C-alpha cells in the first residue's frame, strides 16, 4: 500500500466514529481532506459538481473514479512527491450518480494530497472531543429540508451535528435582534413555548436576544429546539450560552441539538455568522421575524426562506421603534402577520395537534412589567443601501405563490 493510501486509510478510520449513521467514513475522509486546506471550502466541490452538470455530465459522474493510493500512470514510483503529496489518480468503476456524497468524494480524491490528509487528521479531534457527528449531503443523517435545491442552491456540503433531533418534525425558525426589547423577548418566548408545546421544533441562531428567548421557551416542550452555530463547535460563542451550565448545555440535556457547517476551531467572523442564517431558513418549514432593525440579518433569513417558497411571517410592532423596521419590511414585501402562535401553526404544511397542557395561544404573552419596545424615535424610511436590492415578495402561506427563487442569502441575527 502506498504512503498516500496508508494516510487515507488512517484518516478514514479516525472518521468512523465521526460519521453520522449512513455516511461512509471513507467518503467523509476524502471530502474533509479536500476542504480543510487554506483557500478551499466544501462548497467548491458543490460548484464543481454543478459545472460538470452544466458541461453535459448530467449524471454528475466523473468517469473512472480515482482512489487514494493509486498514482497517475505517468507518475514515477520513485517520485516521493507523487507518493506523499501528489494528486491521487487511477481507474475504478464510476460510482452511482444518485449518491451525492459519493460524487463529492470522487471529485475530492482527484485533488487530495498527503499534506491535505495530514492537515485533516489534526482537525478530527476537535469534533470527536465534543461528540459531534457529520453527515454529507444526500446521506440519511442529512436533513432533507436543508438539502432542497442542491446543488443549484448554496446548501452546505456537510452538516456537523452535536446532539440529536427529529429531522421529520415540523419546524419553525424564530429570529430577530440581539439587542431585543422586553416586548420582543416576550413575543419570542410566547411563540417558542406555544410552538414547542404543539410538537413543533424551534430553530434559531443561538444568539443573545430574540434567539435565546425562543430557544429557552422551547426547551421543556415536546417540540424542542435546535441551534445553528455561526462558529465551529470547539469555539465557546456566545460565551454565556456556551459556558458550562449555559443555554447550549441545557438544550443538549433536553434532547436538542447544535448544528453547523464550520471546522471545529473556526471563529465567528461576520461572513460565517451571516451565512449560518441560510441554514436556519433551510431547516424550517416556516420563518418568523420577531424584531430587528433595518440591517437585521433576520431580513436575510426571510429572503432565504422566500427563495425556497416557504412561508414567512412577521410580528407587527410599534411603528416608532427601530426594532420594528425588519418585521414591517417583511410585511410590506408580502409576508403574513404573526399576531398569535396559531398563525405559525396554521402556516405549517401539516398542522400539529396541540399537546395536552399546551398553553392557550389566545391568552397572549406575559407582558407583566414589560416596557414598551425600546427606541421611541421614528425609524428611517426604506432599506439601507448596504443591503443589495429589496427583499423579494415572501411566501405568505402554503397556498400563496412563492417569492423570488434562486437567492439563498445568508445573514446574521439582527
N, C-alpha and C positions, 0 to 999 in steps of 0.2 A: 504494500500500500504506500502511495506517495506521501510526502510530507503534507501536501495540501489536503489530501483525502483524510489523513490522520487528524489534522486540525479540525476539519469539518465534522468528523465523527465524534470528536471530543465535545465540540460545541453543541451538536445535536443531542448528545447525552445530557449535557447540562441544561438544555432547553426542555427536556422531557417533563420535569415537574412544573415547568413554567407554562407549557402549552395547555390551553383550555381543552376540555373534552371535545374530541372531533378534529382538533388541529394537529397536523403532522409535525413533530419536533424537527424533522429534517428540513421541511419547508420553512418553518419558523426560523431555524438557524440561518438559512440562506438569505431570507429577507432581512433579518436583523443584521447580519454581517454586511449586507449592502448598505443599509440605511444608517449605520452607526458612525460612519466616517464623515469628516467635515465636508460641507458643501453637498451632501447627499441627504435626501429625505425619502421616506417611504412613498410619498406622493409622486416622486419622479417615476417610480415604477408604474403607477396608475397612468400617468401621462404617456409613458412609453407604450403601454398596452393599447391605449386609445389610438396612438399614432399607427400602431400595427394594423388595427381595425380600419382606420381611415385609408391606409395604403392598400387595402384589399384583403388583409388577413382577417376576414370577418369571424373566423373561428377562434381568433386570438390564440393561435397555436404557433409555436416557433420552429416547426420542423423538428430536426433532431435535437433532443434535449441534451444539454451539456452538463455532465456530472462533475462535481468536485473530485479532484484526484486524477482526472483524465486530462492530459495535455493536448494542445493543438498538435496536429500531425507534424507541423513544421518546427515545433519546439524541440530542442535538443535535450535528451535525457540527462546530459551532463550539465545543463544550464541551471545553476542554483536559483536564479531569479525566477525562471519558469516554474521550478518546483515549489518554492516557498512563497513567492509573491506575485506570480504571473496570473494572467486571466485563465479561468477554467475553460475546458473545452470538451470535445469529442462526442461520439454519437450514441444515441439510445432512442427508443421509440418515443414519439411525441406523446405527452400526457393529455388526457381528455380536456378539451377546451371548456367544458362545463363546470370545472372546478377552478374558480379564480385564484385561490391560494396556490394551486399547482402552477398556473401560468405565471404568477408573480415569482415563484421560486425558480422556475425555469429561466426567466429573464434575469433574475438576480445572479444566478450561477454564472452567467456569461461575464460578469464584471467583478466577482468577488475574488480577492487575493488573500494570501496568507496573512498579510498585515491587517486586512479587514476582519478576518476571523479572530485574530488575537485581540483586536480592539473590542469586538462584540463580547468576547469572553469576560472582559472586565466589567461589562455593564450588567450581566445577568444577575449578579448577587444583589444589586440594588432593588430588583423586583422580588427575588426569592426571599430576601430577608423580611419582606412585608407581605408575604403570602399572596402575591399577585398571580394572575393568570392572563395569558394573552391569546386572543382569538383573531385569526386572519379573516379578511373579508370573504364572505361566502361560506365559512365554516359554521357548524351547528352552534358554536358558542358566540357567534357574532349576531347582534340583534337585526332581524330582517327589516325593521323600520329604518334603522340607520343606514342599511345597505341600499336603500331605494335610490335609483338613479345612477348607481355606479356602473361603469367607470366614467360616465359623462359628467357627473357632478363630483365636487370635491369632497368625497367621502373618505374617512380615514382608512388606510390600508390595514391597520390593526387596531384593536381595542384592548387596552390594558385594564383589567378588572380586579378590584380588591373587594371581596365580599361576594354576595350572590343575590340576585334579584330575578323575578319572573319576567322574562322578556316579552311574554304574551299579555301581561296585564295592561288594561287601559291606562294611559299615561298623560298627564298634563304638565306642561312647563310653566313655571311661575317665575317671573323675573322683574327686575327693576333696579332702583337706585341703591348704591351703598349708603349714601347719606340720606337715609329714608326718614320721613316724618313719622311721628307716632301714629298718625292716621294710616299711612301706607303700611307700616308694620302690622297694625291691627287687621287691615284688609287681607294681607298676605297670610296672617295666622288663621283668619276665618276661612279663607279658601283652602289652605293646606289641610286644616283639620277636617273640614267637611268632605273634601275630595278623598282623603285617605280613609275616612270612616266609611265611605261608599265603595271602598275597594279600588280606588284609583291611585296609582302611583304618582308621586310628585317628584319632578326632576328640576334641578336648578344648578347654579354655578358655584355654590358653596361660599359665596362672598358674604361679608357683613351686610346688614340692612335687610332688604326685601328677601334675598335668597335665604338667609339664615332663619328669618321668621317663618317662611314656608316650610323649610326643612324640619325645624323643631316641631311645628304644629302637626306634621305628618308622621312623626316618629311612632306614636302609640297606636295608630290606626292600622287596619289590615292592608291598606294600600302601600304604606311605607314610603321611602324616599331614596333618591339616587343623586349623588353629587358628581358633576362633571368638572374635573380639575383643570385649571389653567396653568399647571406646572407638573413636574414629574412627581411620582408617588413618594420619592425619597425626600422631597422638599416640604418642610413644615410651613405651609402657607394656606390661608392666613394663620398666623401663629396662634391666636386664641382658639381657633377651630381645630387645628392640627395637634395641639398640645395634649398630653395625657389627660384623660377625663373631659376633653373638649367635645365639640359637636360631632366631629368626624368619628370619634370613638363610639359615641352614643349611637350614631347611625349604623355603624357596623354591628354593634351589640344588639340592635333592634332588627337585624336581618337586612339592612340596607346595603348600599354599595357605593364605592368610589371608583369612577372610571375616568379614563383619559387616553391620550394618544402619544404622549411625550416620553422621551427617555427618562429614567428614574431621577437623575440629578438636574434635569433642565429647570432653570429658574423661570419665574412668572413674568417674562418680558411682555410688553404691551401687545405685540403681534400674536403671541401664543394665547394670551388671555382673551383677546378678541376672537381668535379663531375657534376657541372652545365652544362659543355660543352656537356655532352651526351644528355641533353635536347635541347641544341642549334641544334645539329645534328638531333635529333628526330623530331623537329618541322619543319625541312626544307626538301624541295624536292631536293635541290642542295646545296652543300657546296663549298665555295671558300676560299682558303688560300691566303691572300694577301702578308703578310710579317711576318717574325718571325725567331728567332734563332733556333739552334739545339735542344734546350729543350722546344721549344714553345708548349704551350698547344693546339695550333691550329692543331698540328700533331695528338693529341689525338681526337680532334673533327673530323678530317678527318678519323681516324681509326673507330670511331663510325659510321660515315656515310657510310663508305665502308662496315662495318659489316651488315648494313641494305640493301646493294645492291643499294645505291643511288649514283648519280653522284658526283664526287669530282673533282674540278678544282683548279689550282694554277696559280698565276701570276708570270711569269719569272722576274728575277731581275738581278742586277749586280752580276756577279759571284764572285767578290771580297768582296762583302758586307755581313757581318754576318746576316743581315736581310733577305738575300735570301736563307739561308740554309733550312728553313722549306718548302717554296714553291718548291724549287728544289728537296727536298727529296720526296715530293708528286709526282712530275713529274717523278722521277726515278722509283718510285713504281707503275707507270701506270696511274697516274692522267692525266687529259686533260689540256692543256694550256689554260689560260684565258688571251687573249690579247685585248679583246673588250667586252663590256656588251652584245653584241649579242651572244657571246659564252655561256653566262649564260642562256639567253632566249632560245637558241636552245637546251640546256640540260634539260629544264623543261619537265615534262610529257606532258603538253599541252601548246604550245607556245602562250603567250598572245599577243594581238594586241596592239601596242603602242598607248597611248592616244594622243589626239590632243595636239600639242605643246610640245611633248616629245623631249628631247634633241637628237641631232644627234649623235648616238653612234660612228659613224666613225670619228667624229671630234677629239676624244681623250680628255684626261683630260686637265684641265687648268694648265699648268706647268710653268706659268709665275713666275719668281723669285724663282723657286724651285731649291734647291740644289740637287746635286747627292745624291743617297742613302748613309746614314751615314755608317761609318766603312769601309774604303777602303782596309783594310788588307784582305789577302786571308783567307777564313774560314777553320777551321779544317775539315778533311775528316771524313766521316762515322757518325753514330748515336752515341750519348753518351751512356755509359754503364748503366746509371741510367734508361734509357727507356727500358723496357723489350721487347726484340725482335724487329724485323723490322716492319715497317708499312706494312700492307697487301697490295697486289695489289688492287688498288682502282678502282671503277666503273667509267670508263671514259665517259660514256654516256648512254642514255636509251637503246641502242641496244647492249651494251657491256656486257660481263659476269660479274656477281657480284664478289666482293672481298671476302675475308675470312669472314664467318659469325660467329655468336656466341659472338664475342668480342664487347662489347658496352662500351668502356672505357670512363672514364670521363677525363676532363682536363681543366685547366685554360687557360686564354688568355696568349699569349706568351709575 
